[in-house]
Amino acid sequence: MNALAQDGPLIIQSDRTLMLETAHPLYGPCRDFLALFAELVKSPEFIHTYKVSPLSMWNAAALEIPFEEILSGLHRFSRYEPPGNVLSDIKEWYGIYGLLVLKKESSDRLRLQVFDEVILNRLGKNKDLAGLLTEPAEDGWFVETDQRGNVKQALVKAGYPVKDLCGYTTGDALPVRLRDVDTSGNQFALRDYQEEAVDVFHQGGRSSGGNGIIVLPCGSGKTIIGLGVISRISGHTLIISTNNVSVNQWRNELLAKTDLAPDDVGEFTGLEKTIKPVTITTYQMLTHRKDKAAPMNNLKLFSQNNWGLIVYDEVHMLPAPVFRATTGIQARRRLGLTATLVREDGKEDDVFALIGPKRYDIPWKTLENRGFIAQAICTEYRVSLPRDEEIQYAVAPKRQRFRIASENSLKLDIAKELIANHPDDSIMVIGQYIDQLEIMASALAAPLITGKTRHLDREKIYEDFKKRIVRVLVVSKVANFAVDLPDANVMIQISGTFGSRQEEAQRLGRILRPKEKLSRFYTLVSKGTDEQAFALNPQLFLVEQGYKYDIRYFEPAG
């Protein structure tokens, strides 16, 4: 490390990690600067850790952030002289973006221009690209229009991102205006960061915008940003979400906060199959087929209307068949919404190539400090297995141990105790296994919602919960995504896909809607079992987002 240069908030290390001191007076400006080109990895109380990678630098270049601005900012905020290898790497990564440009040549042909002779030669000898780059041009190749997505996906995997300047089809027009007062009589306007996210995505209608990902925590209004983008583009729109509950919520928000009429909004689900100017469906519906050998006919929905915009809700859940279908609709504007770009399958580069770069991101704690999401305290209770269940666990095959630990019967006792300790709160008990949830719901005399609960029954229970007619609600993993429970401030997680960072983020997000009360997130795990070991990964993820995690032990009375 070089000699001390100045009292800046940032320490840049030669392994390409950047450490930001949160108590420093320049923390805020430096945090905003790093968000332009680096990925936030950890954000506990005192030091936030970022990393730079080829993907993060391609994102910065795609957003047309001048490299000189990045370089000068690193020198301005760094406490020590930035390591030379880091500066060389980020310059090289940044410079790759723009060396490959895809332009429209004619109605049925595109032109891939390569502005580097070495890369041109390498691609010409790349066997994986041989079937895509078949017609040479003077400075690259001609590409068939319907191969636009396939070429971009293949090239990004080869380490060469494409700057796509082919533009978009406008799609059928549909004027959409946001209301100033929603249908419930409440004043409505986008928050400043929501408006900024819409602007950054849309880019004034230029071909450099119109695609990409908005990353914001649950409860911060990603759906509202979606409404803002729909209004800005004002064209026929396809919205893809995670389940039927989410479909219903999108419909309600569209009708409550825009001037769209009910006849403008359709649902393509198992309950109703109506294609309208704005159509809402689910990933499961798009990938549905009669059997494993049958085609996924519903994927044709992508091309059954002249869409001007496609919205991918919870884009980190995008299944592989939808990825493949998305390669063929690169002429449509594409908006991804998510609380985390973490994908357990490592397909972040596919998201970049086929949906677009990350356009906007705000740390969870920043929005909490501004009062836009609730403050939350996370606690893990470690519970011993009863003797008979401990014996069963000890002799069980490894694959069965996790479930035995997850269904620890003593979790019912601690759940009852926690509920008793929160007499004035609205509480959700969430779990993975239906048998366990049925026992829990019966013992707590609480309603249970699973994927099999009828839509009307589910809506009635949600309404009773919001009105506090019901104070405790037991839910399956169907509640992981897009369940609007604004009054819930306590979550008791009795089982889950422990090890999944996505799930932990989504479940915490269910209680982060702004409210006066402090939110509490309890996780119950069986002490000394595989369940406790698997819980470590998502627990660390929340700690890295800035949440404190308290560990306690539960011993039953007597």
N, C-alpha and C positions, 0 to 999 in steps of 0.2 A: 504494500500500500504506500502510495506517495505521501509526501509531507502534508501536514494540515494546510488547507487552502483557505477555508473560511468557516464561519459558524452556520453552515446551512443545515437544513432538516434531513437531507438525503445522503445515504451512504450507498455507493454503487460498488458492487463486488464483481470480481473477475468471472464468477460463474453465472453472470447475467441476472442476478437477483438484485433488487433495489429495495433498500430498507428505509422507511419513512418514519420519523419521530413525530408522534401525534401531539405532543405537548409543545412543540416548537411554534413560535409565532407565525412562521411561514407555512405551517402544515396545510392550511386550506388552499392557498394558491398552488402549492406543490402537488397536492392530491389531484386538483383539477387538471394540472399539467400532465401528470402521469396517466390519467384516464384517457388521454389522447392516443397513447401508443403502447401501453403496458397492461398486463392482466393482473388484477388483484388476486393474490394467492391466499394471504392470511391477513386478518385485521383484528387481532386482540387489542387490549387496552392501550399499550404504550408504543409498539412498533408494528407498522403495517408493512407487509412484504409483497412486492410486485415482481413480476418476471417479464422479460422481453423474449420473444420467440419470432421465428419467421412469420407465423400466422398473425401475431399482434402487430408486427411491422407492416405486413400486407394490408391489414385493416387501416392503419394510419395512412398509408399511401393511397388506398382506395378513397379515403375521406379527404384527400388532397391537403393534408396537413404538411406544410413545408418542412423538409428535413432540417433546414437551417434553424427552424423554430425549435425542433426537438433537441438539436445539438446545443444551441445556446441555452436552453432551459436546463439541460443536464449540467452544464458548467455553472449556471447561475445558482442552482439549488444544492449542488453537491458539496458536502463537507470536505471531501478530498478530491484530488484530481481524478477524473473518470479513467478507469483502466483502458489502455489502448486497444486491447483485444475486443472489449465490449463495443467501443466506438466503431471499430472496423466491421464487426459482425452486423450491427444494426444498420450501418450504411449499406452493406452488401445486400441484406435482406430487403431493405426499403427499396433499393435500386432495381431489384428484380421485377417488382410490380410496375407495369407499364412497358416492359420490354416485349410483351406479347399482347397484342391488341386485336380484338375481334370487331370487325365492322360489317355493315350490311353492304353487299355487292349488288344484289338484285333481289327480286321477290323470293327466289328459291335458292339463293346462294349467298354465303358469307365469306369473308376473307380474313384469315388469320395471318397477321403481319408479325414477324419476329425481327426485332431491331438489334440483334446480337448474333454475329456470325457463329460463335461457338455454340450457343444454344440452338441455333438453326440446324447445325450439323448433328448435334446430340439428338434432337427430336426426330430427325430424319432416319436415324439408326435405332430408334426406340421401338422394339417389337410390340410393346403394349399399345402403341399409338398407330401401328401400321394400318389397322382397319378403319381408322378415323381420318387420318391425314393421307388421303389417296390421290388428290389432284394438286400437284405442285403449282405454286405461283412464283413470281420473281423474288419476292421477299418472304415467302411462307407457303401457305396452302389455301386452296378454296375448300370450304366446308359446306355441306348441305344444311339448309336452315333447320331441319328437324334434328340435326346432330349437335346443336348449340350447347345443350346441357351436357351431353356425353363428353364432348371435347373439353369443356371447362372442368368437369369432374376428373377426367383422366390426367389433364395437365397439372392440376393442383396436387394430385397425388404424386406426380413426378417432380414436384418442387417448383413448378412454374405457374404461378397464378395468372389468369387472363383478365385484362382490363376490357370489359364488355361494353362497347359503345354502339351496339346494334339498336338500342332504344326499345320502345314498347309499343304494342298495339294499344290504342286508346280504350278499346272496349266500348260497349254500348253505354251511352250517357245515362246518368241517373242523378239529377240534382239532389243533393243532401245538405241540409242546413242543421247545425246544432242549435238546440233551444237555449234561450236565456233563462227560462223557468221550466223545470221538468213537469211531467204530467201530474206529479204529486203536489205541485205548487212550490217546490223548493228552488231557490236560485241555483243556477248551474253555469259553471265556466271552467275551462281547463286550468289547472294549476300551472305555475310558471314552468316547472320542469316538464310537465306533460306537453305544453305548447312547444317548448324547445325540442322535445323528442320528435314531435310531428314535423317541425321545420327541418330538422337534421335528416329525417328519413326522406322527405319529399324533395328537398333540394330545388325548390322552385319549379318542379316539373322537368328538370334537366335529366339527360340520360345517365348522368353520374349518380343520381338518386333513384328512388323508386324501388329499391330492394334492400333488404338487410334486417338486422335483429335489434330489438329494443329489450334491454336487460334491466328489469326493475323488480324489487321484492314483492311478494304477495301483499295485498292490501294497499299498494301504492297507486293503483288505478291503471293497470295495463289495458284493461278493456276500454277505459275512457280514451286512452291514446289511440286504440283501434278505431273508436268512433271518430276521433279527430282526423285520422288518416282517411277514413272512408269519406268524410265530408270534404276533405281537401281534394281528393281525386274525383269524387262524384261520378262514379261509374258502377256498372254491375259488379257485385262483389260476392266471392265465395269465401265463407268462413269455416275453418276446420278446427274442431275442438275435441276434448277428450271423452266426453260422455253426454248423455241426454240431459242431465241436470245443467251442464254448462251451455248446451244448445238453448235451453229454456231461458237461462240468464242473459245470454247474448240477445235473444229476441226481446226480452223485457227491457234491457238497457237501450236497444235501438229504438224501440217505440216510445220509451219514456224521455229520452234525451235528444232525439232527432225528430225532424218533421216527416219521417217516413210513415206511410200509412200501413195498417196491418196487411193489406193486400200486396204490399211491396216486399214482404219478408216471408220466405218459405223455409220449411224444414225438410231435410232429406235424412230420415232416420228410420228405425224399425217401426215406429208408430205412424209416420206420415212421410210421403215421398212427393213433395211439391217443390218444383224449381221456380223460383221467383227472381226478380232483379237482385235481391240480396238473399242468398241461400246459405243456411247453416247446416253443417253435417258433422260427423265424427270420424276420427281416424279408423275406428273399428268398422264403421259402415263402409268406408271407402275400400277397406281390405277384405270385406266379407266375401265368402264364396261357399258354395254348397258342400264341397269337400276339398281335400288337399290337391286333387288333380284338376279341379274346375278353375276356370279363369276368374279374375277379380273384375267382374263387369262394371262394378260401381266406380272404378277408377276413370271410366269414361266421363264421369261428371266434370272432370277438369276441362273437357273439350265440348261439353254439351251446351255451353252458353258462351257468349262473347264477353268473358270476364275482363274488367279493367283492373281488378285487384284480387289477390288471393291472400287471406290472412291465416297464418298457422299459429293457433293458440297453443301455448305450452310446447314450443317448437323443439325443446330438448327430448320430447317423447316421439318425435317423428319416426314412424316405422320404415323399414327398408323398402317395402313396396311403394310407399308414398314418395320416398326419395327418388325411386326409379321413375315414377310418373312425373315428378317435378322436373326431371331432365328435359321433358318434352314441352314444357310450358314456360320457357325462358322469356318469351315475348310478353308475359303478363307481369305486372308489378306484384312484388311478393314481400309481405310483412311478416316477420316472426316475432312472437311475444313470449317471454320466458322470465322466470325468477332466477334461473341459473343456466349458463351454457354448458355446465358439466354434463357430459354424456358418459355413462358407464361403458358404452361400446367404443369410445374414442373416435367418433365420427365427426368431430368438430370441423375438420377440413371439408367434409361433404356439405355441412351447413353453410360454410363460407362460399363454396363454389356454386351451390344450387339455390340457396335462399338469398345470400348476400353477406356483406361484412357486418360486424357489430357496429351499429350506428350510435347507440346511446347506452350509458351505464351509470348508475349512481349507487355507491355503497349503502347497505342496509342502515348502518348506524347514522349516516348523514341524514337520511329521511326521518329516522327516529328523533334525532336531535332537533330537527325542524318541526316536529310534531305531526308529521304526515303519516307515520305508522306508530303503533303502540310500543311502549317499553315492555320488555319481556325478561323474565328470569327463568332459566332452565335448570331443572333438578333431575338427577338420575337416582332412583331408589333401587338398591340391590337387595334382593329378597332370596333367602335360602329356600331350597326345595324341601317340601315335607319328606319325611323318611321314606315312605313307600314310593314317592315319585323320584327320589334320589336313586333308589335301587333300580327302578325302571330305566332311568337315564343312564346309569352306569353300565348296564348290560345291553343297551340298545345299539343298533348299527349307527354309524356316524350320521347318516342321512336323516335319521329319525330324532336324533338328540335335540336339534334346534327346536323342533316343534314341541317336544316334551317340555323343554325349558320355557318356551314361549307361553305354554298353557298352564304354567305353575298355578295351582289352585289358590295359593296364598295371595296372589295378585288381587283377588276379589276383596280380601280383608283390607289391604292397603288402599284400594280404590274407595271403599266405603269410608275409611278414615279421612282420606283427602277430601272427599265430597262433604263430609261433616265439617271439615275445617274451612270450607268455603260456602257458608250458608246463603250468602247474598250474591253469589256469582253464577254465571251461565257456563255450564260445563259440558264438554264433549269427551266421551270415552271412545277411543279409536283402536282398532285391532285388525289383525290379519285373518284370523281363523273364525269361521262362522259359528262352529260349535261353542267356542269360547265366548263369543259375543252373545250368543243366545242365553248362555248361563248367566253372564254378567247382566244382561238386560232384565232377565227374570228376577234376579236377586236384588237389583236396584229399582225394580218397578219402573223402568224407563223404556221409552219406545226405542225400537231398533230399526235402522235403515241399512239395507244391503243392496246389492245390484239387482236383486229380485223384487224389491219393494215397488209396488205399482206407482206410476208417476203421480197420480192424484193423491194417493196416500202420503207419498214423500213430501209433496208440496204442503199438504195440511200439517204434517209434523213440523216442517221447517217454519211454517207460519206461527204455530203454537210456541215454538222455541223462541222466535223473535219477540213474541208478545209476552214471554215469560210464563205462559200457561204451563209449559214444560220447561224445567230448569236443567235437567240432565238428559243428554241424548247419547245413545250408543250407536256408533257408525262403523261400517267396514271401510276398506281402502277406497271405496267409491267416493269417499269424501276427501281423498288426497288432492283432487283437482277441482278448481273453479266452483266450489261450494260457497255461496254467499251467506255467511253467518256473522253479520257485523257485531252482534251482541255477545258472542262467545269470547270469554277472556281466560278460560282455563281449559287446557287440553291434557288428558291423561292417556298416554300411549301405552297400551298393555301388551302389544305385540306388533310386529311389522317385518318388512323386508330389511332387517337390520344389516347394515353394510351399504345401503343405498343412500348416497348423499342427496340425490334428487328428492326422495321421499321425505327425508328429514326436513329439508327446506320447505317443501310444500305443506307439511303438517304444521310446522311452526307458523307458516304464513296464514293458516286458517284463523289464528287469534291475533294477527297483527293489524287488523283494521283499527283506525284511530279511535280511542276511547279515553275516558277519564281514569278508568281503573287500570292498574298494573296487570299485565298478562302473565300467566304462569304456564310453563310447559313441563309436565312431568313425564318421565320415561321409566317404566318398570321393567327391570331385567332380573333374571335368575342369577344369583351370585355364583361365580366360579364356573360358569358353563360357557358353551359355545355362543349362547345368546349375548352374554356380557362381552365376549371378545369381538363379535360382529358389531356390537353397538359402538365400539370405539371410533370407527371411521366416520360415521355421520356426526357423532358427538364432536370430534375434532373439527368437522366442517363448520358447525355452528360457532364453536369457539373462534375459528378463523374469521367468521363474519363479525366478531366483536361481542358475542354473547358469553356471559359468565355461565359456567356449568358447575353446579354444586353437586357433590356426591354424598348420599346419605344411605344408611342401612336400616332395614325394617325387620323388627323382630315381633312376631305375633304375641298378643297378650296371653299370659298364662304359660 
